[in-house]
């Protein structure tokens, strides 16, 4: 979840060749854009509990702070979880820390969420509840309230984790306690942790210990703990057992020897299976789906799915497409002007794969990149396909034994 260009992919290649466990950055915004206790609590390093029980199949989406102009009310109706992206670790320390032995002040101050972002998501949650209330007068459909998590870290926003990992035990306790207090103050359901740019195996080991300690404490407050990881950043089974979900960033997967879609199904499938083989139960793995494309010959060039659809509608034929025609026509289009991306049909295939193999769900990076069409796809074209496919697939595979692939 980052702000990269061509240099980012060179860095990817170097890091992956030297440290297979460690990766550098998350999905970029479009290249067309510039883009519950009040006291700190003693943290026990022992076994964790379970977070709040969730829906059987997660359909989640990230909403970055720089997308605060996007109306996500209709998207919320389709989602089980939404992750607000993001706060730097420094933000937690500035807001809640009582001090006590941190490092040298890593990332340069807190950012990037404010009260308007929390208000926006609370409004979306209320909208979903009201929609259900109106529908429940005539139907008996089940209802799962949307859960709101906040991401700590992300690309360009993770340096403060080093202060936490190298700080005193009291400093770490204060930080973890601060995350719990943030959730209480803002009415959040959990924390999504995303330490990007891990530099060494020592940092990775320290981060694993931190994940377990944070999970233990946050679970005591009935809060969820998720962790966003790149393919290859495998969790030991014990740590995977401590967290509630692992969000695998199955995109920006660049293999220098091939020209391929950065989120192709065969590479994503291989990445998911390796996480399971290395000790994470499939039920905790959540598969990432990008709402953007990268150019097949220059991965630093990015277009959002919304931009791609607009371009297809404008230039896809002899005449400008009508909106309703475009929605039908582009269902299978996953390549345009050199850009490779997930089509609605590709998203459906990924959701069906996730459900049929017992995965915990899928998430979309990110909601603001999806294409909204008034009256046709108000929640986003890719998200609407994902939500419908999830409902159908879960019904179809309910009670099935996990496939032989794992």
Order of alpha helices (4+ residues) and beta strands (2+ residues): alpha-beta-alpha-beta-alpha-alpha-beta-alpha-alpha-beta-alpha-beta-alpha-beta-alpha-beta-beta-beta-alpha-alpha-beta-beta-alpha-beta-alpha
